[in-house]
Amino acid sequence: MDRGNQGTNNASTADAVKALLMLRSEMVQREARMSAAFDERMQALAQQVTQVRSDIAGLVGGASAQIAREAKDAVSPVATEYGRAVSATSAHLQGANRMVWLWLGAAASILLLVLLVGWAVLGYYRRELSQAKDELARYENAVPVMQAFAASDAIICDGRICINPDSAAKSQADNRQYRVAKPRP
């Protein structure tokens, strides 16, 4: 029995080893299939990541181009209006500039005209003042003569002075041909 047991034991050990080897072989095959499936999935995942990256790049590129286009479309009317407003303001400023220069020219012309008229009026009054000074000097020179005439007993006869001489007064002048008039009564 021992041999019979031993033979069955050997057969069962051999069967167990075969079963273990088959199990190991199946596990190695399963591991190889799993590794292959894992590699396939990793490769598919890498392809999907690459695809997602290119999709994102396309979206971002397309979005940036679209954003730029939409921004240009949105800003274009504002820029056009701004350009028109700047042109209109520039035209108004040029008109105002011309108006300012016209006003300055008119003011300078008026000032020049006032200065010329003032110079002419000043010249006229200077001449008048000079004539008045000459006349005043003549009058001032005539004052002593008129005072003497008024103080003397004298009259005007045929455009000359006629006097009533003072017989007690001495003769005057270089040749003693003149006599003093009597004082007026």
GIQUISUL-V46663 format. One record per residue. RES is the residue in three letters. BURIAL is 1 if it has 24 or more other ideal C-beta (glycine too) atoms within 12 Angstrom, else 0. Layout:
res->RES burial->BURIAL
res->RES burial->BURIAL
This chain:
res->MET burial->0
res->ASP burial->0
res->ARG burial->0
res->GLY burial->0
res->ASN burial->0
res->GLN burial->0
res->GLY burial->0
res->THR burial->0
res->ASN burial->0
res->ASN burial->0
res->ALA burial->0
res->SER burial->0
res->THR burial->0
res->ALA burial->0
res->ASP burial->0
res->ALA burial->0
res->VAL burial->0
res->LYS burial->0
res->ALA burial->0
res->LEU burial->0
res->LEU burial->0
res->MET burial->0
res->LEU burial->0
res->ARG burial->0
res->SER burial->0
res->GLU burial->0
res->MET burial->0
res->VAL burial->0
res->GLN burial->0
res->ARG burial->0
res->GLU burial->0
res->ALA burial->0
res->ARG burial->0
res->MET burial->0
res->SER burial->0
res->ALA burial->0
res->ALA burial->0
res->PHE burial->0
res->ASP burial->0
res->GLU burial->0
res->ARG burial->0
res->MET burial->0
res->GLN burial->0
res->ALA burial->0
res->LEU burial->0
res->ALA burial->0
res->GLN burial->0
res->GLN burial->0
res->VAL burial->0
res->THR burial->0
res->GLN burial->0
res->VAL burial->0
res->ARG burial->0
res->SER burial->0
res->ASP burial->0
res->ILE burial->0
res->ALA burial->0
res->GLY burial->0
res->LEU burial->0
res->VAL burial->0
res->GLY burial->0
res->GLY burial->0
res->ALA burial->0
res->SER burial->0
res->ALA burial->0
res->GLN burial->0
res->ILE burial->0
res->ALA burial->0
res->ARG burial->0
res->GLU burial->0
res->ALA burial->0
res->LYS burial->0
res->ASP burial->0
res->ALA burial->0
res->VAL burial->0
res->SER burial->0
res->PRO burial->0
res->VAL burial->0
res->ALA burial->0
res->THR burial->0
res->GLU burial->0
res->TYR burial->0
res->GLY burial->0
res->ARG burial->0
res->ALA burial->0
res->VAL burial->0
res->SER burial->0
res->ALA burial->0
res->THR burial->0
res->SER burial->0
res->ALA burial->0
res->HIS burial->0
res->LEU burial->0
res->GLN burial->0
res->GLY burial->0
res->ALA burial->0
res->ASN burial->0
res->ARG burial->0
res->MET burial->0
res->VAL burial->0
res->TRP burial->0
res->LEU burial->0
res->TRP burial->0
res->LEU burial->0
res->GLY burial->0
res->ALA burial->0
res->ALA burial->0
res->ALA burial->0
res->SER burial->0
res->ILE burial->0
res->LEU burial->0
res->LEU burial->0
res->LEU burial->0
res->VAL burial->0
res->LEU burial->0
res->LEU burial->0
res->VAL burial->0
res->GLY burial->0
res->TRP burial->0
res->ALA burial->0
res->VAL burial->0
res->LEU burial->0
res->GLY burial->0
res->TYR burial->0
res->TYR burial->0
res->ARG burial->0
res->ARG burial->0
res->GLU burial->0
res->LEU burial->0
res->SER burial->0
res->GLN burial->0
res->ALA burial->0
res->LYS burial->0
res->ASP burial->0
res->GLU burial->0
res->LEU burial->0
res->ALA burial->0
res->ARG burial->0
res->TYR burial->0
res->GLU burial->0
res->ASN burial->0
res->ALA burial->0
res->VAL burial->0
res->PRO burial->0
res->VAL burial->0
res->MET burial->0
res->GLN burial->0
res->ALA burial->0
res->PHE burial->0
res->ALA burial->0
res->ALA burial->0
res->SER burial->1
res->ASP burial->0
res->ALA burial->1
res->ILE burial->0
res->ILE burial->0
res->CYS burial->0
res->ASP burial->0
res->GLY burial->0
res->ARG burial->0
res->ILE burial->0
res->CYS burial->0
res->ILE burial->0
res->ASN burial->0
res->PRO burial->0
res->ASP burial->0
res->SER burial->0
res->ALA burial->0
res->ALA burial->0
res->LYS burial->0
res->SER burial->0
res->GLN burial->0
res->ALA burial->0
res->ASP burial->0
res->ASN burial->0
res->ARG burial->0
res->GLN burial->0
res->TYR burial->0
res->ARG burial->0
res->VAL burial->0
res->ALA burial->1
res->LYS burial->0
res->PRO burial->0
res->ARG burial->0
res->PRO burial->0
